[in-house]
Amino acid sequence: MTEECKADGSIQKLVVNQWKTVGIGHLCLLSNTHNPTGFLLKLLRNKRNEIHIFQCKSKAKVNGPSLIMRGTDTKNKQEYILALRFKESHCVHVWYGAIRRIVKAAKQTPNLKLVPNSKHHIRSTTEDVIAKMKQQSWDCSLCCHDNKAGAFMCEMCRTPRPVHMTTPAPNLKLEANGSVSMSFPDPYTPSETHSAAISIDTPSKLAFAANIASIVEEEDEKAAGNDNEENEDDEEQKESIKELINMVTNGSGCHGCKYNEVQNILLLGHDTFTDCKTMLNTIVAVVTDDCLADSNTRIRGIQMLESWIKQYFESDFYPHSQVMDAMYAFIDNLEDADSSDSQYHRLTSNDIKLLLRVKSTFEQRAKAYESQQKKQHIQRRSKKIFGEIDVPKNYDIMAESDESIAQQITLMDFNCFKAIAQRELCGQAWKKKDREERAPNVMAMINQFNRVSRWVQCVVLQQRNRKKRAKCMEKLIRIAMHLKKLRNFSGCCAIKTGLASSNVYRLKMAWSLVSKAERKQHEEITEIFGGENNYKLLRQLHKNAYAPSILYCGVFLQDLLNTDEANTDRAKDGTVNFNKLKKTYRLIQQICLYQQSNYDEVKPDHVMQAFLRKAWDEQACYDDDKLYKISVKVKEKDNENKDIDEEDIVSFAW
């Protein structure tokens, strides 16, 4: 272990897209001879004298006054993105230079074999000591990580386990004559000096070290064996991926698709049959092949890699440390291409220039993403500080025009619809356990639909008498017709769903007072969203609509679900089922066509939108059971032709 740098500063870690401070104090950068590919970051906090140690990857990036890297907390084994800030600004570049030196030294260092520590052995047979060590957990002396009993090297920093046993506590017993006897748990036997760390002769030491080394080698062989089995299982998969990528780079295409469409299909749906790292390694292997006869093959491969970085950086690259490491390794090898030790030294200078386009694209996209994250953080912070726009106390949304209400609901719905990323629509992401992470905008769209539907029920039930209730129903029907005119089929269906709910449908006396014109419009909307013939009328409206439009998510999510479940990921011969990928891709492209432009002709009314958001948040506590009880009470009042009194309002908790 070598101390490379010291400085005063702080460490922050990224948790759920927010920076949280680990501590402020004295920072220390340590290189580890047992694991030269990484380094240890140590923080001694000023206030509590706590020590935090992170096992860090060999990559770091300067971002203004901060140094960004990935590190695993040795206490909880959690990996974080870390940001180091220093008291003195020049320390950023000093530390970055030290990390680069560690990386270069690691490349020149051969793989180290584990040599056990030969100090502090107990007097016992070799087999007994090893058996005891396998039953006892231990703390690493370097990074303080709590290792399992069977491990003979630290899981975090790869430091060898010291060959010694902890002294067991003696058992004390009070004898009848008042004396105290002392015994030790088997198989421990105290020496005359009661020392638990008695040295043994050199031959015994060598035998002991050899046994420990053999155990470690066995563990490594087992791990390597498992890796080999996994690699054998993945061989066919990799070949299939390589064939598909070759169809792109060769410009041949497949299954009636041109090569550029095959590229887009693979970039969108590759996670159904492989992982991002395998995909990246396969593309890199193609574009760095020094035996390529046609330069256009390399160019198409580079274009594919650039398109992937531009479109899916935040989902396929940034969250996955292994993919980021592979990209950094690729870039480092390109920069060292002139060296004879580089694996790319056979490539021509023109080839290297072409490949450096990938580096430029990657760095620009990473910078843009970080800038976007900062901007979003500032917006969230500003909203938290300043809050929502103030809404006048006597503001009555039902006094606003039907068209203006429909317009503002459309703008709010479109914000949710436009934010849906293509990847969120793959692999039934919205139905998985981690759907909030995999498909956050699809879930936001579904939530928005439910909020509007609940709002419709609440607004109708809040009216004081059946005449006002009928007027409210008429207004909501007219709003739904305006939503249909604005091509907001999601909002229109949400209002229809709210009016068709049992809590509103049972109010027969109020419905009887609705005018014939609005009743006819309501029947028209009900027919469109009734679901007859697989939503034939609604699908025709979707087909005839133009961007911007807001499709009813219930239809397109069902289409994607049917496509996914009706087709297997792989064909009978084990190859990738490209037809399924193609069908899914084309469905998603049809959906995304309606996201391409904005409702520029509609001006946002921030006061009305703030009122609606506040109302929807307050109504979230009204579930179906609560609305049912209110609906039953309201129906009784309507049948008696009585108004809702103050006592009822208190009981409803409006």
N, C-alpha and C positions, 0 to 999 in steps of 0.2 A: 504494500500500500504506500503510495506516494502523494504527498500534499502538493497540489499544483498551484492553486490560487486561494487567496483569502480576501474577503471584503465585507463591509457592512451593508446590509440591504434587507430585502423582504422577498418572500415567496408567496405567490398566489396560484391557486389551482382552479381550473374550469370545471364547474359542476352545474349541469343542466343549463348550459349557455350563459352562466353567470360566474364572474370571478369572485372567489372567496379567499380571504387572506389566511394562509397557514401560520404565518408569524413574521415578526420583525426582529432582527438580531444579527448575529455573526454568521456569514456564509463561508463554506469551505468546499473546494472542489478536490476530490480524491480520485486518483487513478488506481485501478485494481489489477495487480499482476495475475490474479487467478481468473479474471474475466476482462481481458484487455479490450474487448469490443464495446464496452460501456464504461461508465464512470459513476461514482457515488457523489451525491449532493447532500451536504450536511448543514443543518440550521440549528444554531444554539439561540433560543429565544431570550430576549433581554429580560422580560418581566418574570417569567416562571422558571427560567433555567431549564426548560424542556428541550429535548433533542429530537429533531425530525430528520430522518434519513430517507433519501429516494435513490433507487437504482435506476439510472437514466440511460436512454438509448444514445447512440453515438451521433445523433443529429441534433443540431441546434440552429436557430435562426434569429438574427437581429431584427427587432421590430421597434424602431425608434429608440426610446430609452430602455426597452425591455429585451430580455433574452428568452426566447420561446423554445421549449423542449418537451419531450415526453418522459415521464418518470413514474415508477411504481413505488408507492409507499410501503416500506418494509414492515410496517405494523399490521396493515389490513389487506395487503396484496392488491390494492386498487390502483389501476393506472390512471393518471391524470395528464392533461396538458398543463404545463407549469410555466409561469411567467416570473422571471427574476428581475427585480428592480434594485439598482445600486444607489448608495448614497452619493458616490462620485461617478459622474457620467462616463468617464473614460474607462471604467472597469468593464463595461459591456464588451468592448472590443478586445480587451485583455483576456477576458474569460473565453470569448469566442475563439480567439487564437489558440488558447490552451486546449480547448475541446478539439479543434482541428488537428493539433499535434498528437493528441491521444488517438484520434482516428487513424492518422497516417502511421503511427507507431504500431497500431493493432494490425494493419495490413502487412507490415513487415515482420510481425511476430508469428512464428509457427504455432500450431495448436499445442497448448500446454497439456501435459498429462498430470493427473492428480497424484501428488506425493503426500501421503499423510504426515501430519505432525507427529514427531517421535518423542515429544516431551510428556512427562507426567503420566506414566503407565502404572496400573495397579498390579500387585503381585498376584497373578492368577494365570491359568492356562489361556491360550489364545482364543479357543472356541468359547470359553465361558465369558470372556470380556466382550467378544463380538455379540454374543447372545444378549448380554446385559445392555449393550449400546443400542441394539435393535428395539429394546423395550423402553428406552428413555428419550424423551424429547430434549432438545438443546437449543440454546440461543447462540447465534453467530457473534463472535467476538468483534467482527468488523462492522456489520450493518445492524446488529441487534435483532435480526429477524428470528422469530420463534419457529424452528424447524421441527418436522415430524420425527418420530423415533427412528424410523427406518432409513432416513436420509444420511448419507455420509459426506455430502457437500451442500453448502447453503443453496436453497432454492432461488434466492435473490441474486447474490453476488458470486456464487460458485466457489466460495472460500472453503477449503477442506475442513472437515470436522476434526477438532482436537481429539487425540486418542487418550482420553482419560475419563474416569467415571466420577460422578458426584458422590461425596462421602455420605453414606446413609446415617440418619440420626440414630443414636443408641437408645435402647429401651431401658428406662429406669424403673426399678421395682423396690418398694419399701419392705424390708424383711421384718420378721416378728421381733427380732432383737433390736430393731431401730436402725440397723445399717441399711445402706442403699447399694443394691447390686446393679451392674450395668451389663447389658447383653446387646448384641448386634444382629440385625436381620440376616438370615441365610441368603446367599452363600458367603457373605462378607465375614472376614476373620481379621480382627485387629492385630497389629504387630505389637511389639513390646512398647513402642513409642506411640501407639494408636494413630499412626499416620496412614492416610488413605492414598498417598501418592508416593510409593516407594519405587525407585528405579530398578529396572531389570537388566540383565546382562545383554551385551550387544547381539549375540545370535538370536536371543528371544525377541529383541527389538526388530531385527530384520525379518524374522518369521511373521511377527505381528503385522508389520508394515506391508509385507507381501500379501497376507490374507485380506487386509483392508483394501489394498489396491485391487485384488482380484474381485472382491465384492463390488467395488465401484465399476470395474470393467464389465461385470455381469449386468449391473443396472444399465450401463450405457448400451450394452449389446441388446438388452431387452427393449430399450427405448428405440434403438435403431431398427430392431426387428419389427416393432409395431409400425414405425414409419415406413419400412419397406412394404409391409402388408398393405398399408393405406395407399402407397404409391402404386403398387400393383393393381389395386382396385380402381385407381384413377387413370390408368394408362389408356383404356378404351375411351374414357371420357375426354382426355386431353387430345387424343387423335381426332375425335369427332369435332372438338372445338377448333383444332388446327385446320381441318378440312373446310369448315365454314369460313374461317378467317382467310384462308387461301382463296376462296371464291370471291372475297372482297378485293384482296390485293391483286389477284390475277385479272380482275375486271370481268369475270365470267358470269357471276350471279348464279341463281338456282331457283327451281320451282316457279319459273315464270317471273321472277323478280330481278331487276337490274342490280348491279353490285352495290350501288349507293343505297338502295332500299334494304338489301341484305345487311349492310353495315348498320343502318338505323334500327333494324329489327334485333340484331345481336346486342347492340349497346343498350337497348331498352329492356330486353327480356333475358339476358344472359344469366341472371341470378336464379332462374328456374332450373338450370342444369349445371352450373358451375359457380365458383366464387370469384371475386374481383381480382384476387392475387393471381390465380391461375390464368385468368383472361389477360391480365396485364403481361405476365411472363411470356405467354404465347405470342402476343402481338410484338413485344420487344424482340423476341427470338427471330421473328420474321423480318422486321425492319433492320436488324443489325447483322443479318446473314451476309457475309462477304462473298458468297458464291452466287448471288442473284445476277442473272444475265440481263434482266430488263429493269432499268431504273424506275420505270413507271410503277412496278410492283412495290418498290420501297416508298415511292411518293404516296401511293394509295394507302399503304399501311400507316404512314405518318399522318395523313389526313384523318384516318380512322381514329388514331390515338388522340389527335388534337380535338376532334369532335367529341370524343368521350370526355376529355378533360373539361371542355367548355360547357357541355350539357349536364354532366352528372358529377361534378367535382364535390359538391356538398353531400352527396349521398353515397358515392362509391369510393372516394379518395379520402377526404378529410376525416371521417369518423374511424377509419381503419388504419391502425398504426402499421400493420404489415405492408399494406399497399403503399402508404407514404414512404416507408423505408425502402421498398423496392424502387419507387420513383427516384428517390434521392440517390440510391446506389447507381441507377441507370445514368443519372445526370453526372455524378462524380466520375464514372467511367468514361463518359463522353469528354469531360474536361481533361482527363488524363490520357486521351487517346493517342497522343504523340509518344507516350512512354511505351517501351517494348513489353513492359509487364502488363499493359492494359489488354483486356480481352477484345477490344475494338481496334487494335493497332493495325490490322490488315485493311481496314476501311480506308477509302480514298478521302482526300480533303473535302471534295464536293459532297460525299456521303455524310461526313461529319457535319458540314454546314446545314444540310437538310435535316439531320437529326437534332441539331441545336434549336430548330424551330419548336420542337416539343418542349425543350427546356424553357424557352421564352414564353410559350403559351401557358405552361404549368405555373411559372412564377407570376405571370400577370393575373391568372385566374385565382391563385392563392391570395394575392394582394387585394384583388377586388372582393373576394369573399370576406376577408378580414375587415375590410373597409365597410362592407355591408353589415357585418355583425356589430361593429362599433356604432354605426348609424342606428340600427335597431335598438341597441342597448340605450343610446341617448334618448330615443323616442319613448321607450318604456319608462326610463327614469323621469323624463319630462312629464309624461302622463301621470306617473305616480306622485310627482310633486305638485303639479297644477290641477290634476283631476279632470273630470269631464267638464264640458261647457255648461254654464249655469242655465237652467231652464226656469222660466217665470213660474211662480207658484200657481197662478190661475190658468196655466196653459191647458187648453182643451184640444186634443188632437182631432176629436170628432167634428170640430168646427172647421177644420181645414178641408180643402177641396179633395174630392175622390182621386183626381188625377195626381195631385201633389203627393198624397200619401203613397200611391202606387209607385210614383217615381223614386221616392226615398227608399222604400222597401226594395225596389229593383237595384238601386245602387249598392245597398248593403248586401243583398243576395249575390250580386255580381262580384263583389270583393272576395267572397268566399269561393265562388265558382272558378274565378280566374286564377286563384292561388293554387288550385289543385295541380300538382305535378304529375307528369305521365307515369313515373315510377309508382306512385300511390295507387294506380289502377291495375297494377300487375299482381298476380298470385293471390288474389283475394286478401290483400293487405288490410282492408277495412274490417275483416272478420277475425283477424288473429288476436292473440292475447296482448301483443304489444302494438295494437292498432293506433294508439295515440302517438307513438313514435314513428311507425311506418307509414301511416296515412293521416297525418294531423289535419290536413285541409279537407279531406273527404269527411272526416268526423265533424269538422266545423260546419260543413255544408249540411250534414244530416241534423246537427244540433240546431242550426238556423231554421231549418224546415219545422222542427218540433216546437221551437220558440214561437214562431208565427202562428202555428196551429193552436197552441195553448193560449196565446194572446187573443185570438178570435173568440174562443170559448169564454175567457174571462171578461172581455169587453161586453159580450152579449148578456152574460149573467149579472154584470154590475149595474145594468139599467134599472131604474126605480120601478117602472111599470111595463105592462105588455105593449102599450103603444110605442113607448120609447125603444123597447126591445125590437119591435118590428122595424122601426126606422133604422135602428143600428144594423139589423140584418140586411136591409135594402142597401145601406151604404157599403157594407162589406162585399155584397154581391157586385156592386158597381166598381169597387176597387179591384176585385178579381178580374172583371172584364177589362179594365185598364191594364192590369198586369199581363193579361193575354195579348193585348195589343202591343205592349212593350216587349213581347217575346220572353217574358219571365214566367216560364211554365212551372218552375219550381214554386214560386210565390203564389201563383194562381191555384196550384194543387194544394198548397198548405192552407189557404183560406177555405177551399172546398172541403178539405179534411176536417177543419175545425167546425164548419157549419154542419157537416154530416155526422159529427160525433154524437153519441147517445145523449150527452149532457145538453146539447142544443136541439137535437132532432126531436126530443120528447116535448118540447115547448110548443104544443099544437096550437094553443090560443094565440101565441105571438106569430106563429107562421101563418095563421089564417088571416092576419091583418097585413101581410106583405102584398104589395101591388102585383098585378098580373104581369107587368113588364119585367119586374125583377124576378118573378117566379120563372118566367120563360128563360131568362138569362141563366138562372140557377140550374135549370134542367139541362141547358146547353153545356154548362161547365161539368155537370155531373156525368153527362154522356161521354165527354172527352176523357175524363179521368176515371171512368167506371171500370176500366180494365177489360172490356169486352173484346174478344178476338185479339188478345195479346196487345191491348192498347193501340188498336189499328188507327183510330182517329188522332190520337196524340202523336204516334209515330209519323203520320202524314204531316202534322204541324211542325214537328222537329225537322223533317226533310225539307219542307218549304221555307223554313226560317233561315235567316242570314245573321252573320255576326254583327254586333254582339247579341247573343241570346243566352238564356239560362235554362238548360235542359233539366227535366225532372229526373233527379238522381236515381229514383226507384227503378226506372226503365233501363238506363245505361249500366247501372251496377248489376242488374239481373242478367243483362246480355253478356257482360264480362264473366259473371259467375257461371252461366251456362256453358260458355266457351271453354272455361278452365276445367270444369268437371266432366265435360263430354269428351275431352281429349287428354290422352296421357302425355307426360313430359317426354317420354322416350318411345321410340318405335319398338317393334318386337325384336329387331336385331340389335337393340341397345343403342342405336344412334339417336341423336337429338331429333325430336318431332318438330321439324321446321314449320310444318303446316299450322300447328297450333300457335307457334310464335307469330307467324304471319297474320293469322286471323285476329289474335289479340292486338297486335300492332295496328292493324287497319281500323279496328273498332276504336282504339284510343285516339288515333289520328282524326277520326270523324268527330269525336267529342271535342278535341282541342281546337278544331276549326272555329268553334263558336267563342273561343277565348281571345281571338286575335285582335279585336278592336274594342273600343270603349264606348260607353253611353255619353259621348261628348256633348250631345244636345241637352242633356239633363244637368242642371246645376244643383249641387248638394245643398241641402238645408240642414246645417249642423245642429241647430236647436231641435228640430224634429227628430233627427237621428239620435241625439243624446237622450231625448225623452223616450223613444222607443227602446233603446238599450237599457235604460233604467227600469222601464216597465217590465221588460222581459226578464231582467235579473230578479226583480221583486216577485214575479209570478212563478219563478222556478220551484218554489215550495208547494205549489198547488198541483198535487198529483191527481190521478184519476179518481181515487177514493174521495178526496176532499171536494173535487169539483162535482162528483156525483151527489154528495150530500147537499151541496149548495143548490144544484139543479133541481133536486126533489122539492126543496123548500120553495124555490122560485116558481115551480110549476103549480104548487098549491096556492100561492098568492095570485098567480095569473088566472087560475080557475075561479078564484073568489073575486077577481077583478079588484084586488087590493094592491096598494103600493108597498114596496119594500121599505120598512121603517128603520129607524136608527138602531133599534135593538137587534134587528136581523143583520144589519151591516157589521155591528160589533161581533156578532156570533160568526159571521163569515170571515172576519179578520181581513177585510179588504184593505 
